[in-house]
Amino acid sequence: MMAKCPICHRNETVEQYKPFCSRRCADVDLQRWFSGSYAIPAEEAEIDEKDRGIE
């Protein structure tokens, strides 16, 4: 079974643009990263007063 393109879900991937089917789909993915559409959730760490230099 061939993998489908994660952007258009229609075409099989092409070795040159893997895991995408074309340059267009690779560029769409890159633009999503640049625009912030993709985000990795993170928790903000609590900063102790000692870490800030306050005593």
Buried (B, 14 or more C-beta within 10 A) or exposed (E): EEEBBEBEEEBEBBEEBEBBBBEEBBEBBEEEEEEEEEEEEEEEEEEEEEEEEEE
